[in-house]
Structures are given as C-alpha cells and as structure tokens.
Amino acid sequence: MPAASQAGQDHRLATIEALTAEDVAAAILYAVSQPARVNVNEIVIRPTDQER
C-alpha cells in the first residue's frame, strides 16, 4: 500500500470512536428482553462512523 494510502487509513482508523462494554451490553439486553413472539436471530454491532 502506498505511504499516502496507509497514512489515510491509519488516520481514519484512529478517528473511529471505539465501542464500550456498555454499548454491547445494551444491545444484548435489548435482544434478550424481547417478548417470546420476537426472534432476534442476529446482532451486528459496530461504531456508527465505521464503513462497511
């Protein structure tokens, strides 16, 4: 990877706000607290400013 591309990638990754344990716990609590008629098959958790 060219140096400029690597520097851009490093900067982008450094600016992503990391998820906290509380963020993950809140998502899990949401999933397990749904009524029995609700089936949560999958949870994807990532920072909102992260690209796919």
N, C-alpha and C positions, 0 to 999 in steps of 0.2 A: 504494500500500500504506500503511495507517495506520502512524503512527510506532511504536506498540507492537508491531505485527506485524513491522516492519522491524528493530526492536531485538532481538526474539526470534530472528529469522532470522540476524542478524549474530552474536549470541551462540552460537547453535547451530553455525554455520559455524566460528567461532573455536575451538570446543572439539573439533573433529574432528582427530584425530592424522593428520598427513599421511603418505602412503606414502613410503618411501625407495627409492632406486635399487636397493638390495639386495633389497627386497621384490619388485620387478618382476623382477629378475634371477633370483631363486629360483623364481618361477612359470614363467619361460621355461625355465630349466634342467630343471625337472620335466617340462615338456611335451616337450622335445627328447630327454630321456633315457629315454623310454618305449620298450618293445620294438616292433619293427616291426608287431606284430599290434594295437597300440593306436593309434587315430587320435584325436588331440586336435584337434577342429575349431574350438574357440573357447575363449578365456580371458577372463573378466571379473574385473578386479581393482579393488577399492575398499576403503576403510577399513572395518573391521568395525562402527564406530558410525555409518556413513552410512546414511541411509534411502534407499529406492528413489525 
